Amino acid sequence: MVKLSNEMKEDFAKMRIFPFATASINGEPNVIPIGFCKLQDDRETIWIADNYFYKTRHNIEENPRGQSMYGDRRSRAAIR
């Protein structure tokens, strides 16, 4: 697990929509927008709201891997 730096934590707090990607056991991708995403004080745990996650939840149950990404437009850096 990666801990976010203080600068990354500030950039994370500015994000409003986070893309979250999963894939089925057969590799079929699914990407959804997440509107509620909260970074915890340990700077490596992220809470997300489970709203209308039917396909996402099914994918995670089959294949417990997912990926989110956020970026900083100033430096054009992206963290995933």
DOROVO-488929 format. One record per residue: residue number from 1; residue in three letters; z, y, x of N, C-alpha, C, O in turn. Coordinates in nm, 2 decimals, m for minus. Each point is the difference from the previous one (the first is absolute). Example, Ala and Ser with C-alpha at 12.3 -4.5 7.8 and 13.67 -1.06 7.14 Angstrom:
<rs>
r figu = 1; rovex = ALA; n.c3 = 0.78; n.c2 = m0.57; n.c1 = 1.32; ca.c3 = 0.00; ca.c2 = 0.12; ca.c1 = m0.09; c.c3 = 0.00; c.c2 = 0.12; c.c1 = 0.09; o.c3 = 0.07; o.c2 = 0.00; o.c1 = 0.10
r figu = 2; rovex = SER; n.c3 = m0.14; n.c2 = 0.11; n.c1 = m0.14; ca.c3 = 0.00; ca.c2 = 0.11; ca.c1 = 0.09; c.c3 = 0.08; c.c2 = 0.11; c.c1 = m0.08; o.c3 = 0.01; o.c2 = 0.11; o.c1 = 0.05
</rs>
This chain:
<rs>
r figu = 1; rovex = MET; n.c3 = 0.00; n.c2 = m0.12; n.c1 = 0.08; ca.c3 = 0.00; ca.c2 = 0.12; ca.c1 = m0.08; c.c3 = 0.00; c.c2 = 0.12; c.c1 = 0.09; o.c3 = 0.06; o.c2 = 0.01; o.c1 = 0.10
r figu = 2; rovex = VAL; n.c3 = m0.13; n.c2 = 0.10; n.c1 = m0.14; ca.c3 = m0.01; ca.c2 = 0.12; ca.c1 = 0.07; c.c3 = 0.09; c.c2 = 0.11; c.c1 = m0.06; o.c3 = 0.00; o.c2 = 0.02; o.c1 = m0.12
r figu = 3; rovex = LYS; n.c3 = 0.08; n.c2 = 0.04; n.c1 = 0.21; ca.c3 = 0.08; ca.c2 = 0.11; ca.c1 = m0.05; c.c3 = m0.08; c.c2 = 0.13; c.c1 = 0.01; o.c3 = m0.07; o.c2 = 0.02; o.c1 = 0.11
r figu = 4; rovex = LEU; n.c3 = 0.07; n.c2 = 0.06; n.c1 = m0.21; ca.c3 = m0.07; ca.c2 = 0.13; ca.c1 = 0.00; c.c3 = 0.08; c.c2 = 0.10; c.c1 = 0.08; o.c3 = 0.12; o.c2 = 0.01; o.c1 = m0.01
r figu = 5; rovex = SER; n.c3 = m0.19; n.c2 = 0.07; n.c1 = 0.09; ca.c3 = 0.06; ca.c2 = 0.12; ca.c1 = 0.08; c.c3 = 0.04; c.c2 = 0.10; c.c1 = m0.11; o.c3 = m0.04; o.c2 = 0.00; o.c1 = m0.11
r figu = 6; rovex = ASN; n.c3 = 0.11; n.c2 = 0.10; n.c1 = 0.16; ca.c3 = 0.04; ca.c2 = 0.11; ca.c1 = m0.09; c.c3 = m0.12; c.c2 = 0.08; c.c1 = m0.05; o.c3 = m0.01; o.c2 = 0.04; o.c1 = m0.12
r figu = 7; rovex = GLU; n.c3 = m0.09; n.c2 = m0.02; n.c1 = 0.21; ca.c3 = m0.12; ca.c2 = 0.07; ca.c1 = m0.04; c.c3 = m0.08; c.c2 = m0.09; c.c1 = m0.11; o.c3 = m0.05; o.c2 = 0.06; o.c1 = m0.10
r figu = 8; rovex = MET; n.c3 = 0.04; n.c2 = m0.19; n.c1 = 0.13; ca.c3 = m0.06; ca.c2 = m0.09; ca.c1 = m0.10; c.c3 = 0.07; c.c2 = 0.00; c.c1 = m0.13; o.c3 = m0.06; o.c2 = 0.00; o.c1 = m0.11
r figu = 9; rovex = LYS; n.c3 = 0.19; n.c2 = 0.01; n.c1 = 0.11; ca.c3 = 0.08; ca.c2 = 0.00; ca.c1 = m0.12; c.c3 = m0.03; c.c2 = 0.12; c.c1 = m0.08; o.c3 = 0.00; o.c2 = 0.00; o.c1 = m0.12
r figu = 10; rovex = GLU; n.c3 = m0.01; n.c2 = 0.12; n.c1 = 0.19; ca.c3 = m0.03; ca.c2 = 0.12; ca.c1 = m0.07; c.c3 = m0.14; c.c2 = m0.01; c.c1 = m0.07; o.c3 = m0.02; o.c2 = 0.05; o.c1 = m0.11
r figu = 11; rovex = ASP; n.c3 = m0.08; n.c2 = m0.10; n.c1 = 0.18; ca.c3 = m0.13; ca.c2 = m0.01; ca.c1 = m0.05; c.c3 = 0.00; c.c2 = m0.10; c.c1 = m0.12; o.c3 = m0.07; o.c2 = 0.02; o.c1 = m0.10
r figu = 12; rovex = PHE; n.c3 = 0.14; n.c2 = m0.13; n.c1 = 0.11; ca.c3 = 0.01; ca.c2 = m0.10; ca.c1 = m0.10; c.c3 = 0.05; c.c2 = 0.07; c.c1 = m0.13; o.c3 = m0.04; o.c2 = m0.03; o.c1 = m0.11
r figu = 13; rovex = ALA; n.c3 = 0.14; n.c2 = 0.12; n.c1 = 0.12; ca.c3 = 0.06; ca.c2 = 0.06; ca.c1 = m0.11; c.c3 = m0.09; c.c2 = 0.09; c.c1 = m0.08; o.c3 = 0.01; o.c2 = 0.03; o.c1 = m0.11
r figu = 14; rovex = LYS; n.c3 = m0.12; n.c2 = 0.02; n.c1 = 0.18; ca.c3 = m0.10; ca.c2 = 0.09; ca.c1 = m0.06; c.c3 = m0.10; c.c2 = m0.07; c.c1 = m0.08; o.c3 = m0.07; o.c2 = 0.06; o.c1 = m0.08
r figu = 15; rovex = MET; n.c3 = 0.06; n.c2 = m0.19; n.c1 = 0.11; ca.c3 = m0.11; ca.c2 = m0.08; ca.c1 = m0.07; c.c3 = 0.04; c.c2 = m0.02; c.c1 = m0.15; o.c3 = 0.11; o.c2 = m0.01; o.c1 = m0.04
r figu = 16; rovex = ARG; n.c3 = m0.21; n.c2 = 0.02; n.c1 = m0.05; ca.c3 = 0.02; ca.c2 = m0.02; ca.c1 = m0.14; c.c3 = m0.06; c.c2 = m0.13; c.c1 = m0.05; o.c3 = 0.06; o.c2 = m0.06; o.c1 = m0.09
r figu = 17; rovex = ILE; n.c3 = m0.16; n.c2 = 0.01; n.c1 = 0.15; ca.c3 = m0.06; ca.c2 = m0.13; ca.c1 = m0.04; c.c3 = m0.02; c.c2 = m0.08; c.c1 = 0.12; o.c3 = m0.06; o.c2 = 0.05; o.c1 = 0.10
r figu = 18; rovex = PHE; n.c3 = 0.10; n.c2 = m0.18; n.c1 = m0.11; ca.c3 = m0.01; ca.c2 = m0.09; ca.c1 = 0.12; c.c3 = m0.09; c.c2 = m0.12; c.c1 = m0.05; o.c3 = 0.03; o.c2 = m0.06; o.c1 = m0.10
r figu = 19; rovex = PRO; n.c3 = m0.14; n.c2 = 0.03; n.c1 = 0.17; ca.c3 = m0.08; ca.c2 = m0.12; ca.c1 = m0.03; c.c3 = 0.08; c.c2 = m0.12; c.c1 = 0.05; o.c3 = 0.06; o.c2 = 0.00; o.c1 = 0.11
r figu = 20; rovex = PHE; n.c3 = m0.05; n.c2 = m0.10; n.c1 = m0.19; ca.c3 = 0.07; ca.c2 = m0.13; ca.c1 = 0.03; c.c3 = m0.10; c.c2 = m0.11; c.c1 = m0.02; o.c3 = m0.05; o.c2 = m0.02; o.c1 = m0.11
r figu = 21; rovex = ALA; n.c3 = 0.03; n.c2 = m0.06; n.c1 = 0.21; ca.c3 = m0.10; ca.c2 = m0.11; ca.c1 = 0.00; c.c3 = 0.06; c.c2 = m0.13; c.c1 = 0.01; o.c3 = 0.09; o.c2 = m0.02; o.c1 = 0.08
r figu = 22; rovex = THR; n.c3 = m0.14; n.c2 = m0.08; n.c1 = m0.16; ca.c3 = 0.04; ca.c2 = m0.14; ca.c1 = 0.00; c.c3 = m0.13; c.c2 = m0.08; c.c1 = m0.01; o.c3 = m0.10; o.c2 = 0.05; o.c1 = m0.02
r figu = 23; rovex = ALA; n.c3 = 0.12; n.c2 = m0.18; n.c1 = 0.04; ca.c3 = m0.12; ca.c2 = m0.09; ca.c1 = m0.01; c.c3 = 0.05; c.c2 = m0.13; c.c1 = m0.07; o.c3 = 0.12; o.c2 = m0.04; o.c1 = 0.03
r figu = 24; rovex = SER; n.c3 = m0.20; n.c2 = m0.02; n.c1 = m0.11; ca.c3 = 0.03; ca.c2 = m0.13; ca.c1 = m0.05; c.c3 = 0.00; c.c2 = m0.10; c.c1 = 0.11; o.c3 = m0.04; o.c2 = 0.02; o.c1 = 0.11
r figu = 25; rovex = ILE; n.c3 = 0.08; n.c2 = m0.14; n.c1 = m0.15; ca.c3 = 0.00; ca.c2 = m0.11; ca.c1 = 0.10; c.c3 = m0.14; c.c2 = m0.03; c.c1 = 0.05; o.c3 = m0.02; o.c2 = m0.06; o.c1 = 0.11
r figu = 26; rovex = ASN; n.c3 = m0.08; n.c2 = 0.09; n.c1 = m0.19; ca.c3 = m0.14; ca.c2 = m0.02; ca.c1 = 0.03; c.c3 = m0.06; c.c2 = 0.12; c.c1 = 0.08; o.c3 = m0.12; o.c2 = 0.00; o.c1 = 0.03
r figu = 27; rovex = GLY; n.c3 = 0.20; n.c2 = 0.10; n.c1 = m0.01; ca.c3 = m0.04; ca.c2 = 0.12; ca.c1 = 0.07; c.c3 = m0.07; c.c2 = 0.11; c.c1 = m0.08; o.c3 = m0.05; o.c2 = 0.09; o.c1 = 0.06
r figu = 28; rovex = GLU; n.c3 = 0.06; n.c2 = m0.10; n.c1 = m0.19; ca.c3 = m0.05; ca.c2 = 0.11; ca.c1 = m0.09; c.c3 = 0.09; c.c2 = 0.12; c.c1 = 0.01; o.c3 = 0.12; o.c2 = m0.01; o.c1 = m0.04
r figu = 29; rovex = PRO; n.c3 = m0.17; n.c2 = 0.12; n.c1 = 0.09; ca.c3 = 0.09; ca.c2 = 0.12; ca.c1 = 0.02; c.c3 = 0.03; c.c2 = 0.07; c.c1 = m0.14; o.c3 = m0.08; o.c2 = m0.01; o.c1 = m0.09
r figu = 30; rovex = ASN; n.c3 = 0.19; n.c2 = 0.08; n.c1 = 0.10; ca.c3 = 0.04; ca.c2 = 0.09; ca.c1 = m0.12; c.c3 = 0.07; c.c2 = 0.12; c.c1 = 0.06; o.c3 = 0.10; o.c2 = m0.02; o.c1 = 0.08
r figu = 31; rovex = VAL; n.c3 = m0.15; n.c2 = 0.14; n.c1 = m0.11; ca.c3 = 0.07; ca.c2 = 0.12; ca.c1 = 0.05; c.c3 = 0.04; c.c2 = 0.08; c.c1 = m0.12; o.c3 = m0.08; o.c2 = 0.03; o.c1 = m0.09
r figu = 32; rovex = ILE; n.c3 = 0.20; n.c2 = 0.02; n.c1 = 0.09; ca.c3 = 0.05; ca.c2 = 0.08; ca.c1 = m0.11; c.c3 = 0.07; c.c2 = 0.13; c.c1 = 0.05; o.c3 = 0.04; o.c2 = 0.00; o.c1 = 0.12
r figu = 33; rovex = PRO; n.c3 = m0.04; n.c2 = 0.11; n.c1 = m0.20; ca.c3 = 0.07; ca.c2 = 0.12; ca.c1 = 0.05; c.c3 = 0.15; c.c2 = m0.02; c.c1 = m0.05; o.c3 = 0.03; o.c2 = m0.03; o.c1 = m0.11
r figu = 34; rovex = ILE; n.c3 = 0.06; n.c2 = 0.07; n.c1 = 0.21; ca.c3 = 0.14; ca.c2 = 0.00; ca.c1 = m0.03; c.c3 = 0.05; c.c2 = 0.14; c.c1 = m0.01; o.c3 = m0.03; o.c2 = 0.08; o.c1 = 0.09
r figu = 35; rovex = GLY; n.c3 = 0.09; n.c2 = m0.04; n.c1 = m0.20; ca.c3 = 0.04; ca.c2 = 0.13; ca.c1 = m0.02; c.c3 = 0.15; c.c2 = 0.02; c.c1 = 0.04; o.c3 = 0.04; o.c2 = 0.11; o.c1 = 0.03
r figu = 36; rovex = PHE; n.c3 = 0.04; n.c2 = m0.22; n.c1 = m0.04; ca.c3 = 0.14; ca.c2 = 0.01; ca.c1 = 0.04; c.c3 = 0.02; c.c2 = m0.09; c.c1 = 0.12; o.c3 = m0.01; o.c2 = m0.12; o.c1 = 0.00
r figu = 37; rovex = CYS; n.c3 = 0.04; n.c2 = 0.19; n.c1 = 0.12; ca.c3 = 0.02; ca.c2 = m0.08; ca.c1 = 0.12; c.c3 = 0.11; c.c2 = 0.08; c.c1 = 0.08; o.c3 = m0.02; o.c2 = 0.11; o.c1 = 0.04
r figu = 38; rovex = LYS; n.c3 = 0.13; n.c2 = m0.18; n.c1 = m0.02; ca.c3 = 0.12; ca.c2 = 0.07; ca.c1 = 0.06; c.c3 = 0.04; c.c2 = m0.07; c.c1 = 0.13; o.c3 = 0.03; o.c2 = m0.12; o.c1 = 0.00
r figu = 39; rovex = LEU; n.c3 = m0.03; n.c2 = 0.20; n.c1 = 0.11; ca.c3 = 0.04; ca.c2 = m0.05; ca.c1 = 0.13; c.c3 = 0.15; c.c2 = 0.00; c.c1 = 0.00; o.c3 = 0.06; o.c2 = 0.11; o.c1 = m0.03
r figu = 40; rovex = GLN; n.c3 = 0.00; n.c2 = m0.22; n.c1 = 0.07; ca.c3 = 0.15; ca.c2 = 0.00; ca.c1 = 0.01; c.c3 = 0.05; c.c2 = 0.05; c.c1 = 0.14; o.c3 = m0.08; o.c2 = 0.03; o.c1 = 0.09
r figu = 41; rovex = ASP; n.c3 = 0.21; n.c2 = m0.01; n.c1 = m0.08; ca.c3 = 0.06; ca.c2 = 0.06; ca.c1 = 0.12; c.c3 = m0.03; c.c2 = m0.07; c.c1 = 0.12; o.c3 = 0.01; o.c2 = 0.06; o.c1 = 0.11
r figu = 42; rovex = ASP; n.c3 = m0.03; n.c2 = m0.19; n.c1 = m0.11; ca.c3 = m0.02; ca.c2 = m0.08; ca.c1 = 0.12; c.c3 = m0.14; c.c2 = 0.02; c.c1 = 0.06; o.c3 = m0.03; o.c2 = m0.04; o.c1 = 0.11
r figu = 43; rovex = ARG; n.c3 = m0.06; n.c2 = 0.12; n.c1 = m0.19; ca.c3 = m0.13; ca.c2 = 0.04; ca.c1 = 0.04; c.c3 = m0.10; c.c2 = m0.12; c.c1 = 0.02; o.c3 = m0.10; o.c2 = 0.02; o.c1 = 0.06
r figu = 44; rovex = GLU; n.c3 = 0.14; n.c2 = m0.13; n.c1 = m0.11; ca.c3 = m0.10; ca.c2 = m0.11; ca.c1 = 0.00; c.c3 = m0.01; c.c2 = m0.08; c.c1 = m0.13; o.c3 = m0.08; o.c2 = m0.09; o.c1 = m0.01
r figu = 45; rovex = THR; n.c3 = 0.17; n.c2 = 0.12; n.c1 = m0.08; ca.c3 = 0.00; ca.c2 = m0.06; ca.c1 = m0.14; c.c3 = m0.06; c.c2 = 0.10; c.c1 = m0.10; o.c3 = 0.04; o.c2 = 0.12; o.c1 = 0.00
r figu = 46; rovex = ILE; n.c3 = m0.14; n.c2 = m0.16; n.c1 = m0.08; ca.c3 = m0.06; ca.c2 = 0.08; ca.c1 = m0.09; c.c3 = 0.01; c.c2 = m0.06; c.c1 = m0.14; o.c3 = m0.03; o.c2 = m0.12; o.c1 = m0.02
r figu = 47; rovex = TRP; n.c3 = 0.08; n.c2 = 0.20; n.c1 = m0.08; ca.c3 = 0.01; ca.c2 = m0.05; ca.c1 = m0.14; c.c3 = m0.12; c.c2 = 0.05; c.c1 = m0.07; o.c3 = m0.04; o.c2 = 0.12; o.c1 = 0.02
r figu = 48; rovex = ILE; n.c3 = m0.02; n.c2 = m0.20; n.c1 = m0.10; ca.c3 = m0.11; ca.c2 = 0.04; ca.c1 = m0.09; c.c3 = 0.03; c.c2 = m0.04; c.c1 = m0.14; o.c3 = 0.07; o.c2 = m0.10; o.c1 = m0.03
r figu = 49; rovex = ALA; n.c3 = m0.12; n.c2 = 0.17; n.c1 = m0.07; ca.c3 = 0.02; ca.c2 = m0.03; ca.c1 = m0.14; c.c3 = m0.10; c.c2 = m0.10; c.c1 = m0.04; o.c3 = m0.12; o.c2 = 0.00; o.c1 = 0.04
r figu = 50; rovex = ASP; n.c3 = 0.17; n.c2 = m0.10; n.c1 = m0.12; ca.c3 = m0.09; ca.c2 = m0.11; ca.c1 = m0.05; c.c3 = m0.05; c.c2 = 0.04; c.c1 = m0.14; o.c3 = 0.05; o.c2 = m0.06; o.c1 = m0.10
r figu = 51; rovex = ASN; n.c3 = m0.15; n.c2 = 0.14; n.c1 = 0.09; ca.c3 = m0.06; ca.c2 = 0.04; ca.c1 = m0.12; c.c3 = m0.14; c.c2 = m0.06; c.c1 = m0.01; o.c3 = m0.09; o.c2 = 0.04; o.c1 = 0.08
r figu = 52; rovex = TYR; n.c3 = 0.07; n.c2 = m0.12; n.c1 = m0.18; ca.c3 = m0.13; ca.c2 = m0.06; ca.c1 = m0.02; c.c3 = m0.05; c.c2 = m0.08; c.c1 = 0.12; o.c3 = m0.12; o.c2 = 0.02; o.c1 = 0.04
r figu = 53; rovex = PHE; n.c3 = 0.20; n.c2 = m0.09; n.c1 = 0.02; ca.c3 = m0.03; ca.c2 = m0.08; ca.c1 = 0.12; c.c3 = m0.05; c.c2 = m0.14; c.c1 = m0.02; o.c3 = 0.02; o.c2 = m0.08; o.c1 = 0.08
r figu = 54; rovex = TYR; n.c3 = m0.08; n.c2 = 0.05; n.c1 = m0.19; ca.c3 = m0.03; ca.c2 = m0.14; ca.c1 = m0.04; c.c3 = m0.07; c.c2 = m0.07; c.c1 = 0.11; o.c3 = 0.04; o.c2 = m0.10; o.c1 = 0.06
r figu = 55; rovex = LYS; n.c3 = m0.16; n.c2 = 0.16; n.c1 = m0.02; ca.c3 = m0.08; ca.c2 = m0.07; ca.c1 = 0.10; c.c3 = 0.06; c.c2 = 0.01; c.c1 = 0.14; o.c3 = 0.00; o.c2 = m0.09; o.c1 = 0.08
r figu = 56; rovex = THR; n.c3 = 0.06; n.c2 = 0.21; n.c1 = m0.05; ca.c3 = 0.07; ca.c2 = 0.01; ca.c1 = 0.13; c.c3 = 0.12; c.c2 = m0.10; c.c1 = 0.01; o.c3 = 0.01; o.c2 = m0.06; o.c1 = 0.11
r figu = 57; rovex = ARG; n.c3 = 0.07; n.c2 = 0.05; n.c1 = m0.21; ca.c3 = 0.11; ca.c2 = m0.09; ca.c1 = 0.00; c.c3 = m0.05; c.c2 = m0.15; c.c1 = 0.02; o.c3 = 0.06; o.c2 = m0.07; o.c1 = 0.08
r figu = 58; rovex = HIS; n.c3 = m0.16; n.c2 = 0.04; n.c1 = m0.15; ca.c3 = m0.06; ca.c2 = m0.14; ca.c1 = 0.01; c.c3 = m0.05; c.c2 = m0.02; c.c1 = 0.14; o.c3 = 0.03; o.c2 = m0.11; o.c1 = 0.06
r figu = 59; rovex = ASN; n.c3 = m0.10; n.c2 = 0.21; n.c1 = 0.00; ca.c3 = m0.04; ca.c2 = m0.02; ca.c1 = 0.14; c.c3 = 0.11; c.c2 = m0.01; c.c1 = 0.09; o.c3 = 0.00; o.c2 = m0.09; o.c1 = 0.09
r figu = 60; rovex = ILE; n.c3 = 0.11; n.c2 = 0.16; n.c1 = m0.10; ca.c3 = 0.11; ca.c2 = m0.01; ca.c1 = 0.09; c.c3 = 0.07; c.c2 = m0.13; c.c1 = m0.02; o.c3 = 0.05; o.c2 = m0.06; o.c1 = 0.10
r figu = 61; rovex = GLU; n.c3 = m0.04; n.c2 = 0.01; n.c1 = m0.22; ca.c3 = 0.06; ca.c2 = m0.13; ca.c1 = m0.02; c.c3 = m0.08; c.c2 = m0.11; c.c1 = 0.07; o.c3 = 0.05; o.c2 = m0.10; o.c1 = 0.06
r figu = 62; rovex = GLU; n.c3 = m0.19; n.c2 = 0.11; n.c1 = m0.06; ca.c3 = m0.08; ca.c2 = m0.10; ca.c1 = 0.06; c.c3 = m0.01; c.c2 = 0.02; c.c1 = 0.16; o.c3 = 0.00; o.c2 = m0.09; o.c1 = 0.07
r figu = 63; rovex = ASN; n.c3 = 0.00; n.c2 = 0.22; n.c1 = m0.03; ca.c3 = m0.03; ca.c2 = 0.04; ca.c1 = 0.13; c.c3 = 0.09; c.c2 = 0.11; c.c1 = 0.04; o.c3 = m0.04; o.c2 = 0.12; o.c1 = m0.03
r figu = 64; rovex = PRO; n.c3 = 0.16; n.c2 = m0.14; n.c1 = 0.08; ca.c3 = 0.10; ca.c2 = 0.10; ca.c1 = 0.01; c.c3 = m0.02; c.c2 = 0.10; c.c1 = 0.12; o.c3 = 0.08; o.c2 = 0.02; o.c1 = 0.08
r figu = 65; rovex = ARG; n.c3 = m0.20; n.c2 = 0.04; n.c1 = m0.09; ca.c3 = m0.04; ca.c2 = 0.11; ca.c1 = 0.10; c.c3 = m0.06; c.c2 = 0.11; c.c1 = m0.08; o.c3 = m0.07; o.c2 = m0.02; o.c1 = m0.09
r figu = 66; rovex = GLY; n.c3 = 0.10; n.c2 = 0.14; n.c1 = 0.14; ca.c3 = m0.06; ca.c2 = 0.12; ca.c1 = m0.06; c.c3 = 0.00; c.c2 = 0.11; c.c1 = 0.11; o.c3 = 0.06; o.c2 = m0.01; o.c1 = 0.10
r figu = 67; rovex = GLN; n.c3 = m0.14; n.c2 = 0.11; n.c1 = m0.13; ca.c3 = m0.01; ca.c2 = 0.11; ca.c1 = 0.09; c.c3 = m0.01; c.c2 = 0.13; c.c1 = m0.07; o.c3 = m0.07; o.c2 = 0.01; o.c1 = m0.10
r figu = 68; rovex = SER; n.c3 = 0.14; n.c2 = 0.09; n.c1 = 0.15; ca.c3 = m0.02; ca.c2 = 0.14; ca.c1 = m0.05; c.c3 = m0.04; c.c2 = 0.09; c.c1 = 0.11; o.c3 = 0.01; o.c2 = m0.05; o.c1 = 0.12
r figu = 69; rovex = MET; n.c3 = m0.05; n.c2 = 0.17; n.c1 = m0.15; ca.c3 = m0.05; ca.c2 = 0.08; ca.c1 = 0.11; c.c3 = 0.04; c.c2 = 0.15; c.c1 = m0.04; o.c3 = m0.02; o.c2 = 0.03; o.c1 = m0.12
r figu = 70; rovex = TYR; n.c3 = 0.05; n.c2 = 0.05; n.c1 = 0.21; ca.c3 = 0.02; ca.c2 = 0.14; ca.c1 = m0.02; c.c3 = m0.05; c.c2 = 0.07; c.c1 = 0.12; o.c3 = 0.00; o.c2 = m0.05; o.c1 = 0.11
r figu = 71; rovex = GLY; n.c3 = m0.04; n.c2 = 0.17; n.c1 = m0.13; ca.c3 = m0.06; ca.c2 = 0.08; ca.c1 = 0.11; c.c3 = 0.05; c.c2 = 0.14; c.c1 = 0.01; o.c3 = 0.05; o.c2 = 0.05; o.c1 = m0.09
r figu = 72; rovex = ASP; n.c3 = m0.08; n.c2 = 0.01; n.c1 = 0.21; ca.c3 = 0.03; ca.c2 = 0.14; ca.c1 = 0.02; c.c3 = m0.13; c.c2 = 0.07; c.c1 = 0.03; o.c3 = m0.07; o.c2 = m0.03; o.c1 = 0.09
r figu = 73; rovex = ARG; n.c3 = 0.03; n.c2 = 0.12; n.c1 = m0.18; ca.c3 = m0.12; ca.c2 = 0.07; ca.c1 = 0.00; c.c3 = m0.01; c.c2 = 0.09; c.c1 = 0.12; o.c3 = m0.11; o.c2 = 0.02; o.c1 = 0.06
r figu = 74; rovex = ARG; n.c3 = 0.22; n.c2 = 0.03; n.c1 = m0.01; ca.c3 = 0.00; ca.c2 = 0.09; ca.c1 = 0.11; c.c3 = m0.05; c.c2 = m0.07; c.c1 = 0.13; o.c3 = m0.09; o.c2 = 0.05; o.c1 = 0.07
r figu = 75; rovex = SER; n.c3 = 0.15; n.c2 = m0.17; n.c1 = m0.04; ca.c3 = m0.03; ca.c2 = m0.07; ca.c1 = 0.12; c.c3 = m0.11; c.c2 = m0.11; c.c1 = m0.03; o.c3 = m0.05; o.c2 = m0.06; o.c1 = 0.10
r figu = 76; rovex = ARG; n.c3 = 0.02; n.c2 = 0.04; n.c1 = m0.22; ca.c3 = m0.09; ca.c2 = m0.10; ca.c1 = m0.04; c.c3 = 0.04; c.c2 = m0.14; c.c1 = 0.04; o.c3 = m0.08; o.c2 = m0.09; o.c1 = 0.02
r figu = 77; rovex = ALA; n.c3 = 0.21; n.c2 = 0.07; n.c1 = m0.02; ca.c3 = 0.06; ca.c2 = m0.13; ca.c1 = 0.04; c.c3 = 0.03; c.c2 = m0.07; c.c1 = m0.13; o.c3 = 0.03; o.c2 = 0.06; o.c1 = m0.10
r figu = 78; rovex = ALA; n.c3 = m0.04; n.c2 = m0.19; n.c1 = 0.10; ca.c3 = 0.03; ca.c2 = m0.09; ca.c1 = m0.11; c.c3 = 0.10; c.c2 = m0.11; c.c1 = 0.04; o.c3 = m0.01; o.c2 = m0.05; o.c1 = 0.11
r figu = 79; rovex = ILE; n.c3 = 0.11; n.c2 = 0.03; n.c1 = m0.19; ca.c3 = 0.10; ca.c2 = m0.11; ca.c1 = 0.02; c.c3 = m0.03; c.c2 = m0.10; c.c1 = m0.10; o.c3 = 0.00; o.c2 = 0.03; o.c1 = m0.12
r figu = 80; rovex = ARG; n.c3 = 0.00; n.c2 = m0.16; n.c1 = 0.16; ca.c3 = m0.02; ca.c2 = m0.11; ca.c1 = m0.10; c.c3 = 0.10; c.c2 = m0.11; c.c1 = 0.03; o.c3 = 0.00; o.c2 = m0.10; o.c1 = m0.07
</rs>
